[in-house]
Amino acid sequence: MDTIPLENLASSARSIQVGQHTITEDEIAQEMQHHPASSADEAYQEAAQALVIRALLYQSAEAEGLNPEEDEATAIEQLLDQTLTIEAPTDHECQRYYAAHPERFSPPLQLKLRHILLAAPVEETQQRDTQRQKANQFIQQLKQTPEDFTWLAQKESACPSKDQGGDLGIWQKGVTVPELDRQLAYLSEGLCDRPLESRYGWHIVWIDERLAPPIPDYAEVQQQVKHCLQEEASRRALRHYLLAQAEYWGIKGFALDQRTDNALMQ
């Protein structure tokens, strides 16, 4: 990803002061290449936050005599190791958490499905509208003659799966693009009564079978639950520490948001 020119940055972009350290627009522009986003403003915000967090931790490590100038990554790691106190969750806490969120530890939902893709680029609004209308017509046709699905897929679909009559085999989250994944997860078995939209166009979808895996016993996922709770505790501790350091050193020109822990862990 090329660096975004300064003239394309959000008009509100300014230099940022973190304690004694100044973050310039040039530094933010250079950092933006590491934060791909849907807009220049979003990339700017993410890049600026990453640099602010780095400046906070650098100065904090320096104040503790950890010499970040020589090895910044090691100094910051040592700083967090000696500063953050994270207690291991008890088995009772793990069991209570699992009882409240068993679905988080279940194998992913799987679907046996077929589809027909009526392709239309996102920027071609007229073509997308035409294809949507066409998809609705095909759905009405399939309600009357469901046995036409294979023939229709072979004739109309823009997906390579048309050679298999639109059969995509086993689907689970992550196999398709996110916007389609989100819609597929909530479908019942049978023909979906509306076309599903994605960046590729419109999908006519038939769910042959929902393969919902059984929820595992606590004993099977005990270590996963413990790891999940430890990670959440780490994030909370890190967030509190960063916000405290922001107050101690002072930040001008930028405000940390509640994703400070995510930014650092990335």
TORLO-986234 format. One line per field, with one value per residue: residue in one letter; chain; z, y, x of N, C-alpha, C in turn. Coordinates in nm, 3 decimals, decimal comma. Each point is the difference from the previous one (the first is absolute). Layout:
REM TORLO-986234
residu (A	...)
chaine (A	...)
n_Z (Z	...)
n_Y (Y	...)
n_X (X	...)
ca_Z (Z	...)
ca_Y (Y	...)
ca_X (X	...)
c_Z (Z	...)
c_Y (Y	...)
c_X (X	...)
This chain:
REM TORLO-986234
residu (M	D	T	I	P	L	E	N	L	A	S	S	A	R	S	I	Q	V	G	Q	H	T	I	T	E	D	E	I	A	Q	E	M	Q	H	H	P	A	S	S	A	D	E	A	Y	Q	E	A	A	Q	A	L	V	I	R	A	L	L	Y	Q	S	A	E	A	E	G	L	N	P	E	E	D	E	A	T	A	I	E	Q	L	L	D	Q	T	L	T	I	E	A	P	T	D	H	E	C	Q	R	Y	Y	A	A	H	P	E	R	F	S	P	P	L	Q	L	K	L	R	H	I	L	L	A	A	P	V	E	E	T	Q	Q	R	D	T	Q	R	Q	K	A	N	Q	F	I	Q	Q	L	K	Q	T	P	E	D	F	T	W	L	A	Q	K	E	S	A	C	P	S	K	D	Q	G	G	D	L	G	I	W	Q	K	G	V	T	V	P	E	L	D	R	Q	L	A	Y	L	S	E	G	L	C	D	R	P	L	E	S	R	Y	G	W	H	I	V	W	I	D	E	R	L	A	P	P	I	P	D	Y	A	E	V	Q	Q	Q	V	K	H	C	L	Q	E	E	A	S	R	R	A	L	R	H	Y	L	L	A	Q	A	E	Y	W	G	I	K	G	F	A	L	D	Q	R	T	D	N	A	L	M	Q)
chaine (A	A	A	A	A	A	A	A	A	A	A	A	A	A	A	A	A	A	A	A	A	A	A	A	A	A	A	A	A	A	A	A	A	A	A	A	A	A	A	A	A	A	A	A	A	A	A	A	A	A	A	A	A	A	A	A	A	A	A	A	A	A	A	A	A	A	A	A	A	A	A	A	A	A	A	A	A	A	A	A	A	A	A	A	A	A	A	A	A	A	A	A	A	A	A	A	A	A	A	A	A	A	A	A	A	A	A	A	A	A	A	A	A	A	A	A	A	A	A	A	A	A	A	A	A	A	A	A	A	A	A	A	A	A	A	A	A	A	A	A	A	A	A	A	A	A	A	A	A	A	A	A	A	A	A	A	A	A	A	A	A	A	A	A	A	A	A	A	A	A	A	A	A	A	A	A	A	A	A	A	A	A	A	A	A	A	A	A	A	A	A	A	A	A	A	A	A	A	A	A	A	A	A	A	A	A	A	A	A	A	A	A	A	A	A	A	A	A	A	A	A	A	A	A	A	A	A	A	A	A	A	A	A	A	A	A	A	A	A	A	A	A	A	A	A	A	A	A	A	A	A	A	A	A	A	A	A	A	A	A	A	A	A	A	A	A)
n_Z (0,000	-0,096	0,042	0,077	-0,110	0,052	-0,126	0,006	0,098	0,110	-0,025	0,093	-0,094	0,118	0,036	0,061	0,120	0,024	0,115	-0,008	-0,049	-0,117	-0,034	-0,109	-0,088	-0,024	0,131	0,017	-0,100	0,053	0,119	-0,075	-0,061	0,133	-0,035	-0,087	-0,058	0,028	0,079	-0,058	0,037	-0,032	-0,113	-0,014	0,040	-0,074	-0,102	0,019	0,021	-0,102	-0,062	0,039	-0,019	-0,116	-0,018	0,042	-0,066	-0,105	0,025	0,015	-0,106	-0,064	0,053	-0,040	-0,084	-0,089	-0,030	-0,030	0,013	0,086	0,066	-0,084	-0,087	0,027	-0,010	-0,103	-0,049	0,036	-0,055	-0,098	-0,011	0,027	-0,091	-0,097	0,086	-0,046	0,077	0,015	-0,090	0,095	0,039	0,114	-0,018	-0,032	0,098	0,079	-0,050	0,009	0,120	0,004	-0,050	0,009	-0,071	0,084	0,057	-0,075	-0,065	-0,109	-0,018	-0,055	-0,127	-0,044	-0,098	-0,074	-0,106	-0,038	-0,060	0,018	-0,076	0,081	-0,061	0,115	-0,083	-0,052	0,046	-0,127	-0,024	0,117	-0,033	-0,123	0,052	0,087	-0,094	-0,074	0,108	0,024	-0,129	0,008	0,109	-0,062	-0,102	0,086	0,048	-0,130	-0,045	0,122	-0,078	-0,030	0,129	-0,019	-0,075	0,091	0,095	-0,071	-0,013	0,127	0,077	0,062	0,084	0,016	0,113	-0,102	-0,017	0,130	-0,087	0,025	0,006	0,120	0,016	0,090	0,054	0,043	0,107	-0,090	-0,046	0,024	-0,073	0,089	-0,098	-0,072	0,065	0,026	-0,128	-0,046	0,103	-0,046	-0,109	-0,027	0,017	-0,124	-0,090	-0,002	0,064	0,013	-0,099	0,019	0,053	-0,091	0,020	-0,017	0,073	-0,058	0,115	-0,080	0,122	-0,003	0,123	-0,031	0,084	0,120	0,007	0,092	0,035	0,075	0,102	0,007	0,073	0,119	0,038	-0,113	0,052	0,110	-0,072	-0,095	0,092	0,059	-0,121	-0,028	0,122	-0,017	-0,123	0,045	0,099	-0,092	-0,076	0,103	0,044	-0,125	-0,016	0,122	-0,028	-0,122	0,048	0,096	-0,090	-0,070	0,115	0,028	-0,122	-0,021	-0,063	-0,098	-0,048	0,102	-0,013	0,092	-0,081	0,008	-0,119	0,101	0,070	-0,086	0,001	0,130	0,026	-0,088)
n_Y (-0,120	0,092	0,084	0,036	0,076	0,095	0,038	-0,136	0,044	-0,046	0,095	-0,086	-0,062	-0,021	0,068	-0,105	0,050	-0,090	0,058	-0,041	-0,095	0,047	-0,033	-0,001	0,082	0,030	-0,006	0,073	0,081	-0,007	0,021	0,083	-0,019	0,001	0,089	-0,100	0,089	0,013	0,085	0,111	0,045	-0,117	-0,005	0,127	-0,023	-0,110	0,067	0,106	-0,083	-0,074	0,116	0,039	-0,120	-0,001	0,126	-0,036	-0,114	0,067	0,104	-0,087	-0,070	0,115	0,036	-0,126	0,071	-0,028	0,119	0,055	0,096	-0,087	-0,036	0,069	-0,102	-0,031	0,129	0,009	-0,111	0,043	0,115	-0,063	-0,079	0,109	0,048	-0,086	0,001	-0,124	-0,012	-0,124	-0,025	-0,003	-0,125	0,056	0,096	-0,097	-0,075	0,106	0,032	-0,126	-0,003	0,119	-0,061	-0,106	0,086	0,074	-0,115	0,020	-0,114	0,055	0,075	-0,109	0,035	-0,087	0,065	0,054	0,057	0,109	0,035	0,110	0,001	0,094	0,076	0,030	0,045	-0,113	0,112	0,041	-0,052	0,052	0,109	-0,004	-0,030	0,096	0,074	-0,029	0,024	0,104	0,021	-0,027	0,075	0,084	-0,009	0,009	0,093	0,023	0,008	-0,046	-0,095	0,126	-0,014	-0,129	-0,011	0,070	-0,071	-0,109	0,053	0,038	-0,093	0,104	-0,096	-0,036	0,016	0,081	-0,042	0,027	0,074	0,077	-0,127	0,060	-0,114	-0,016	0,084	0,082	0,074	0,097	-0,087	0,080	0,104	0,089	0,085	-0,100	-0,017	0,131	0,003	-0,076	0,053	0,086	-0,063	-0,026	-0,129	-0,027	0,042	0,086	0,067	0,035	0,076	-0,057	0,117	0,008	0,019	-0,130	0,028	-0,081	-0,061	-0,100	-0,018	-0,124	-0,005	-0,097	0,045	0,022	0,006	0,020	0,023	-0,108	0,060	0,024	-0,104	0,054	-0,127	-0,002	0,110	-0,065	-0,049	-0,018	-0,041	-0,071	-0,041	-0,020	-0,048	-0,070	-0,025	-0,021	-0,070	-0,055	-0,010	-0,040	-0,081	-0,040	-0,010	-0,049	-0,079	-0,023	-0,012	-0,075	-0,063	-0,008	-0,028	-0,090	-0,046	-0,015	0,009	0,068	0,018	-0,085	-0,082	-0,076	-0,100	-0,071	0,017	0,072	-0,093	0,012	0,131	-0,015	-0,080	0,086)
n_X (0,085	-0,020	0,097	-0,101	-0,006	0,079	-0,006	0,011	0,078	-0,063	-0,087	-0,046	0,078	0,061	0,108	0,054	-0,027	0,096	-0,028	0,125	-0,079	0,043	-0,123	0,073	-0,054	0,128	0,020	-0,110	0,037	0,121	-0,054	-0,071	0,116	0,018	-0,091	-0,011	-0,078	-0,128	0,067	0,043	-0,119	-0,057	0,072	-0,032	-0,124	0,000	0,056	-0,079	-0,101	0,043	0,020	-0,119	-0,051	0,063	-0,041	-0,121	0,006	0,044	-0,079	-0,099	0,042	0,013	-0,115	-0,020	0,076	-0,094	0,047	-0,118	0,090	0,048	-0,107	-0,075	-0,005	0,126	0,031	-0,083	0,051	0,120	-0,032	-0,064	0,107	0,072	-0,084	-0,037	-0,099	0,013	-0,106	0,045	-0,093	-0,088	-0,003	-0,038	0,090	0,084	-0,046	0,001	0,119	0,040	-0,057	0,059	0,110	-0,078	-0,077	0,072	-0,029	-0,107	0,013	0,054	-0,109	-0,053	0,004	-0,089	0,060	-0,096	0,056	-0,065	0,111	-0,073	0,109	0,049	0,091	0,060	0,093	-0,046	-0,051	-0,003	0,120	0,038	-0,066	0,052	0,119	-0,025	-0,055	0,107	0,076	-0,077	0,012	0,131	-0,002	-0,081	0,085	0,103	-0,078	-0,019	0,126	0,011	-0,049	-0,037	0,028	0,026	-0,107	-0,066	0,060	-0,012	-0,119	-0,024	0,052	0,057	-0,037	0,127	-0,070	-0,022	0,127	-0,019	-0,067	0,108	0,038	-0,004	-0,063	0,098	-0,088	0,099	-0,015	0,021	-0,090	-0,103	-0,039	0,048	-0,031	0,050	0,114	-0,012	-0,035	0,098	0,067	-0,091	0,039	-0,127	-0,028	0,040	-0,086	0,100	-0,095	0,127	0,041	0,118	0,031	0,097	0,130	-0,032	-0,107	-0,092	-0,026	-0,038	-0,046	0,047	-0,049	0,085	0,094	-0,051	0,132	-0,091	0,125	0,011	-0,059	0,131	0,039	-0,019	0,007	-0,072	-0,052	0,029	0,101	-0,091	-0,086	0,095	0,041	-0,128	-0,018	0,111	-0,042	-0,122	0,054	0,078	-0,107	-0,073	0,096	0,017	-0,132	-0,016	0,103	-0,043	-0,123	0,057	0,073	-0,112	-0,060	0,094	0,020	-0,129	-0,115	0,056	-0,122	-0,024	-0,105	0,057	-0,035	-0,112	0,058	0,047	-0,065	-0,104	0,018	0,024	-0,101	-0,044)
ca_Z (0,000	-0,007	0,099	-0,044	0,001	0,109	-0,040	0,006	0,139	0,056	0,018	0,142	0,039	0,057	0,077	0,129	0,105	0,104	0,093	-0,065	-0,138	-0,100	-0,115	-0,111	-0,106	-0,084	0,067	-0,009	-0,139	-0,022	0,078	-0,057	-0,093	0,078	0,054	-0,108	0,050	-0,105	-0,034	0,045	0,136	0,092	0,004	0,077	0,142	0,049	0,000	0,106	0,129	0,015	0,032	0,135	0,095	-0,003	0,069	0,144	0,054	-0,012	0,108	0,127	0,011	0,022	0,138	0,086	-0,022	-0,081	-0,120	-0,125	-0,117	-0,045	-0,046	0,041	0,021	0,124	0,112	0,022	0,053	0,141	0,070	0,023	0,086	0,139	0,040	-0,002	0,088	-0,054	0,077	-0,074	0,042	0,077	-0,071	0,018	-0,095	-0,133	-0,016	-0,008	-0,132	-0,101	0,011	-0,058	-0,142	-0,054	-0,145	-0,040	0,000	-0,086	-0,138	-0,082	-0,078	-0,138	-0,085	-0,135	-0,075	-0,143	-0,030	-0,136	0,008	-0,109	0,025	-0,025	0,078	0,096	-0,057	-0,108	0,074	-0,086	-0,022	0,125	0,015	-0,099	0,044	0,117	-0,051	-0,065	0,106	0,059	-0,096	0,006	0,127	-0,018	-0,088	0,075	0,094	-0,075	-0,055	0,067	-0,072	-0,101	0,057	-0,063	-0,138	0,003	0,040	-0,114	-0,108	0,037	0,107	-0,036	0,091	-0,052	0,052	-0,092	-0,061	0,093	0,026	0,106	0,129	0,064	0,100	0,141	0,033	0,137	0,005	-0,049	-0,134	-0,096	0,044	0,128	-0,010	-0,031	0,119	0,104	-0,039	-0,009	0,132	0,060	-0,091	0,026	-0,112	-0,114	-0,087	0,062	-0,074	-0,053	-0,042	0,095	-0,068	0,037	-0,091	-0,132	-0,065	0,074	0,014	0,029	0,089	0,048	0,107	0,000	0,137	0,103	0,079	0,126	0,085	0,140	0,093	0,075	0,146	0,054	0,015	-0,131	-0,043	0,121	-0,027	-0,087	0,083	0,083	-0,087	-0,037	0,115	0,020	-0,104	0,034	0,114	-0,053	-0,073	0,097	0,070	-0,095	-0,026	0,117	0,009	-0,106	0,032	0,111	-0,055	-0,079	0,096	0,063	-0,094	-0,069	-0,146	-0,063	-0,142	-0,028	0,117	-0,011	0,012	0,085	-0,065	0,018	0,018	-0,130	-0,083	0,043	-0,020	-0,141)
ca_Y (0,120	0,121	0,103	0,093	0,136	0,083	0,081	-0,082	-0,027	0,078	0,140	0,026	-0,056	0,095	-0,067	-0,048	0,008	-0,102	0,033	0,081	-0,048	0,052	-0,087	0,090	-0,052	-0,087	-0,129	-0,066	-0,041	-0,118	-0,111	-0,039	-0,113	-0,123	-0,006	0,008	0,026	0,033	0,142	0,065	0,050	-0,114	-0,040	0,104	-0,018	-0,121	0,025	0,095	-0,067	-0,090	0,081	0,056	-0,109	-0,027	0,110	-0,016	-0,112	0,032	0,091	-0,071	-0,092	0,084	0,047	-0,113	-0,035	-0,123	0,031	-0,036	0,046	-0,110	-0,110	0,049	-0,109	-0,069	0,090	0,009	-0,129	-0,002	0,097	-0,057	-0,117	0,040	0,097	-0,055	-0,113	-0,072	-0,121	-0,111	-0,024	-0,123	-0,097	0,042	0,109	-0,060	-0,073	0,098	0,065	-0,098	-0,018	0,118	0,016	-0,129	0,004	0,050	-0,108	-0,106	0,000	0,091	-0,049	-0,036	-0,009	-0,054	0,097	0,029	0,139	0,053	0,137	0,093	0,094	0,143	0,078	0,093	0,135	0,000	-0,001	-0,042	-0,143	-0,071	0,003	-0,094	-0,136	-0,029	-0,031	-0,130	-0,100	-0,018	-0,078	-0,139	-0,057	-0,033	-0,117	-0,116	-0,037	-0,081	-0,117	-0,006	-0,088	0,078	0,070	-0,043	0,051	0,145	0,033	-0,027	0,094	0,142	0,038	0,050	-0,064	-0,128	-0,111	-0,031	-0,130	-0,099	0,038	0,100	-0,062	0,052	-0,095	0,038	0,138	0,049	0,140	0,027	-0,057	0,102	0,137	0,024	0,046	-0,116	-0,086	0,046	-0,033	-0,144	-0,062	0,007	-0,056	-0,130	-0,093	0,024	0,115	0,133	0,068	0,127	-0,008	0,054	0,091	0,005	0,086	-0,061	0,007	-0,054	-0,145	-0,079	-0,100	-0,112	-0,073	-0,140	-0,053	0,072	-0,097	0,067	-0,094	0,001	0,082	-0,090	0,007	0,093	-0,066	-0,007	0,132	0,071	0,080	0,111	0,097	0,066	0,090	0,111	0,089	0,063	0,101	0,113	0,069	0,070	0,117	0,099	0,056	0,082	0,121	0,088	0,052	0,099	0,121	0,065	0,063	0,116	0,108	0,041	0,070	0,104	-0,008	0,113	-0,018	-0,133	-0,066	-0,145	-0,056	-0,119	-0,113	0,014	-0,131	-0,066	0,060	-0,047	-0,144	-0,024)
ca_X (-0,085	0,080	-0,030	-0,103	0,052	-0,051	-0,115	-0,119	-0,033	-0,111	0,037	0,024	0,130	0,095	0,103	-0,049	0,101	-0,012	0,108	0,103	0,018	-0,092	-0,028	-0,030	-0,086	0,081	0,011	-0,130	-0,019	0,084	-0,058	-0,129	0,013	-0,012	-0,136	-0,098	-0,135	-0,096	0,009	0,124	-0,020	0,010	0,140	0,069	-0,029	0,066	0,144	0,029	-0,012	0,114	0,118	-0,020	0,026	0,144	0,068	-0,028	0,077	0,142	0,037	-0,016	0,114	0,118	-0,008	0,032	0,140	0,006	0,077	-0,069	0,074	0,087	-0,087	-0,132	-0,096	0,034	-0,025	-0,145	-0,043	0,041	-0,084	-0,133	0,014	0,019	-0,103	-0,134	-0,026	-0,115	-0,022	-0,059	-0,139	-0,026	-0,084	-0,139	-0,023	-0,002	-0,126	-0,109	0,009	-0,043	-0,146	-0,065	0,035	0,044	0,010	0,131	0,098	-0,051	0,051	-0,081	-0,112	0,028	-0,118	0,009	-0,080	0,017	-0,034	0,009	0,051	-0,026	0,108	-0,019	0,097	-0,060	-0,012	-0,100	-0,127	-0,111	0,014	-0,034	-0,146	-0,054	0,029	-0,085	-0,133	0,011	0,013	-0,133	-0,080	0,046	-0,045	-0,141	-0,003	0,045	-0,106	-0,096	0,068	0,131	0,092	0,071	0,116	0,125	0,001	0,010	0,137	0,087	-0,031	0,003	0,093	0,132	0,096	0,049	-0,079	-0,111	0,025	-0,055	-0,138	-0,003	0,033	0,121	0,047	-0,018	0,037	0,006	0,041	0,134	0,017	-0,040	0,029	-0,069	-0,139	-0,084	0,007	-0,093	-0,137	-0,017	-0,005	-0,133	-0,100	-0,059	0,016	-0,087	0,027	-0,012	-0,106	0,048	0,141	0,097	0,092	0,141	0,076	0,004	-0,131	-0,114	0,009	-0,119	0,060	-0,081	0,066	-0,043	0,004	0,076	0,075	0,034	0,073	-0,045	0,078	0,087	0,000	0,099	0,131	0,065	0,048	0,042	0,118	-0,041	-0,071	0,101	0,077	-0,088	-0,011	0,130	0,017	-0,087	0,061	0,117	-0,048	-0,047	0,115	0,074	-0,078	0,010	0,136	0,022	-0,076	0,070	0,119	-0,044	-0,028	0,126	0,087	-0,078	-0,010	-0,066	-0,027	-0,054	-0,059	-0,004	-0,133	-0,007	0,065	0,143	0,061	0,004	0,104	0,132	0,012	0,020)
c_Z (0,000	0,111	-0,057	0,006	0,109	-0,040	0,003	0,142	0,043	0,032	0,145	0,046	0,047	0,067	0,138	0,100	0,105	0,097	-0,068	-0,147	-0,092	-0,115	-0,115	-0,100	-0,092	0,062	-0,008	-0,141	-0,032	0,070	-0,064	-0,094	0,072	0,057	-0,113	0,056	-0,116	-0,040	0,053	0,144	0,102	0,011	0,081	0,150	0,057	0,007	0,113	0,137	0,025	0,040	0,139	0,105	0,006	0,077	0,151	0,060	-0,006	0,117	0,137	0,023	0,031	0,146	0,100	-0,019	-0,085	-0,137	-0,130	-0,126	-0,058	-0,057	0,047	0,033	0,133	0,122	0,032	0,057	0,148	0,084	0,035	0,092	0,147	0,051	0,012	0,092	-0,047	0,075	-0,087	0,048	0,077	-0,083	0,013	-0,099	-0,142	-0,026	-0,014	-0,136	-0,109	0,002	-0,065	-0,151	-0,063	-0,151	-0,049	-0,014	-0,081	-0,136	-0,087	-0,071	-0,142	-0,077	-0,129	-0,087	-0,148	-0,023	-0,149	0,013	-0,126	0,021	-0,037	0,086	0,089	-0,062	-0,110	0,061	-0,085	-0,025	0,124	0,021	-0,096	0,044	0,123	-0,044	-0,066	0,103	0,066	-0,092	0,004	0,130	-0,009	-0,088	0,078	0,107	-0,066	-0,049	0,060	-0,071	-0,109	0,052	-0,071	-0,141	-0,003	0,039	-0,116	-0,110	0,038	0,096	-0,055	0,089	-0,063	0,049	-0,091	-0,065	0,088	0,036	0,114	0,136	0,053	0,105	0,141	0,021	0,150	-0,004	-0,044	-0,140	-0,107	0,054	0,122	-0,014	-0,035	0,116	0,103	-0,032	-0,001	0,136	0,058	-0,087	0,048	-0,121	-0,109	-0,079	0,077	-0,085	-0,051	-0,047	0,105	-0,075	0,051	-0,097	-0,143	-0,074	0,091	-0,002	0,029	0,075	0,040	0,105	0,001	0,142	0,090	0,090	0,128	0,092	0,143	0,085	0,087	0,151	0,046	0,007	-0,131	-0,039	0,117	-0,026	-0,091	0,081	0,085	-0,081	-0,037	0,114	0,028	-0,103	0,028	0,116	-0,045	-0,072	0,095	0,071	-0,090	-0,028	0,116	0,011	-0,104	0,030	0,116	-0,049	-0,085	0,091	0,061	-0,095	-0,069	-0,150	-0,050	-0,148	-0,037	0,129	-0,025	0,010	0,079	-0,065	0,018	0,016	-0,131	-0,084	0,039	-0,032	-0,148	-0,037)
c_Y (0,124	0,096	0,097	0,142	0,084	0,080	-0,079	-0,036	0,083	0,141	0,032	-0,049	0,110	-0,081	-0,032	0,005	-0,105	0,021	0,094	-0,035	0,058	-0,099	0,090	-0,065	-0,094	-0,140	-0,078	-0,051	-0,125	-0,123	-0,052	-0,119	-0,134	-0,019	0,014	0,014	0,042	0,146	0,057	0,048	-0,113	-0,047	0,100	-0,020	-0,121	0,020	0,094	-0,067	-0,093	0,078	0,062	-0,107	-0,030	0,108	-0,009	-0,107	0,027	0,089	-0,065	-0,095	0,078	0,048	-0,110	-0,048	-0,124	0,021	-0,043	0,045	-0,111	-0,115	0,030	-0,114	-0,072	0,086	0,009	-0,131	-0,012	0,094	-0,061	-0,121	0,041	0,093	-0,061	-0,121	-0,066	-0,132	-0,106	-0,023	-0,130	-0,094	0,038	0,111	-0,055	-0,072	0,096	0,069	-0,094	-0,018	0,116	0,011	-0,132	0,003	0,049	-0,110	-0,121	0,004	0,087	-0,071	-0,032	-0,013	-0,073	0,088	0,003	0,146	0,027	0,145	0,077	0,118	0,143	0,077	0,102	0,136	0,010	-0,010	-0,048	-0,150	-0,079	-0,004	-0,099	-0,144	-0,037	-0,038	-0,138	-0,112	-0,026	-0,081	-0,147	-0,067	-0,039	-0,124	-0,127	-0,043	-0,091	-0,131	-0,010	-0,089	0,073	0,060	-0,037	0,056	0,151	0,044	-0,019	0,104	0,145	0,041	0,045	-0,061	-0,131	-0,120	-0,037	-0,136	-0,114	0,034	0,099	-0,054	0,054	-0,096	0,049	0,142	0,014	0,140	0,016	-0,053	0,102	0,138	0,033	0,039	-0,114	-0,099	0,038	-0,039	-0,151	-0,065	-0,008	-0,063	-0,134	-0,090	0,032	0,122	0,129	0,082	0,138	-0,017	0,064	0,080	-0,018	0,094	-0,054	0,009	-0,055	-0,152	-0,057	-0,124	-0,107	-0,075	-0,142	-0,057	0,091	-0,104	0,067	-0,100	0,006	0,089	-0,092	0,014	0,095	-0,062	-0,003	0,132	0,082	0,092	0,118	0,108	0,079	0,100	0,123	0,100	0,072	0,111	0,121	0,080	0,079	0,128	0,110	0,068	0,094	0,131	0,098	0,062	0,110	0,130	0,076	0,071	0,122	0,119	0,054	0,084	0,116	-0,016	0,121	-0,028	-0,135	-0,057	-0,150	-0,049	-0,130	-0,122	0,005	-0,134	-0,076	0,052	-0,052	-0,148	-0,035	0,019)
c_X (0,088	-0,040	-0,102	0,055	-0,065	-0,123	-0,129	-0,041	-0,120	0,049	0,034	0,137	0,093	0,111	-0,055	0,115	-0,030	0,115	0,098	0,018	-0,106	-0,013	-0,046	-0,094	0,077	0,011	-0,132	-0,025	0,081	-0,059	-0,128	0,010	-0,012	-0,141	-0,102	-0,141	-0,089	0,004	0,131	-0,014	0,013	0,145	0,082	-0,020	0,074	0,152	0,039	-0,007	0,119	0,125	-0,010	0,032	0,150	0,077	-0,021	0,089	0,150	0,045	-0,011	0,117	0,128	0,004	0,035	0,143	0,020	0,066	-0,069	0,073	0,086	-0,083	-0,141	-0,096	0,026	-0,028	-0,148	-0,054	0,036	-0,085	-0,135	0,007	0,009	-0,110	-0,138	-0,010	-0,129	-0,014	-0,067	-0,143	-0,012	-0,087	-0,147	-0,034	-0,010	-0,132	-0,117	0,000	-0,049	-0,151	-0,075	0,024	0,044	0,022	0,136	0,104	-0,048	0,069	-0,090	-0,114	0,045	-0,131	0,035	-0,088	0,036	-0,033	0,011	0,043	-0,035	0,094	-0,038	0,097	-0,071	-0,025	-0,105	-0,140	-0,118	0,005	-0,036	-0,151	-0,065	0,020	-0,082	-0,141	-0,003	0,007	-0,135	-0,091	0,038	-0,047	-0,147	-0,016	0,035	-0,101	-0,103	0,062	0,140	0,100	0,079	0,132	0,130	0,011	0,020	0,141	0,096	-0,017	0,031	0,112	0,136	0,109	0,049	-0,079	-0,117	0,018	-0,047	-0,143	-0,015	0,041	0,133	0,055	-0,031	0,050	0,014	0,057	0,145	0,024	-0,034	0,037	-0,086	-0,147	-0,095	-0,002	-0,104	-0,144	-0,025	-0,022	-0,140	-0,109	-0,052	0,023	-0,102	0,042	-0,018	-0,097	0,039	0,144	0,090	0,105	0,142	0,070	0,001	-0,132	-0,107	0,005	-0,139	0,050	-0,103	0,081	-0,056	-0,003	0,083	0,066	0,049	0,070	-0,052	0,090	0,086	-0,019	0,111	0,139	0,077	0,065	0,053	0,119	-0,031	-0,070	0,100	0,080	-0,082	-0,010	0,132	0,023	-0,086	0,058	0,123	-0,041	-0,048	0,117	0,079	-0,073	0,013	0,138	0,024	-0,075	0,063	0,126	-0,035	-0,028	0,129	0,085	-0,071	0,006	-0,075	-0,018	-0,056	-0,057	-0,002	-0,144	0,007	0,065	0,151	0,069	0,009	0,115	0,137	0,017	0,017	0,147)
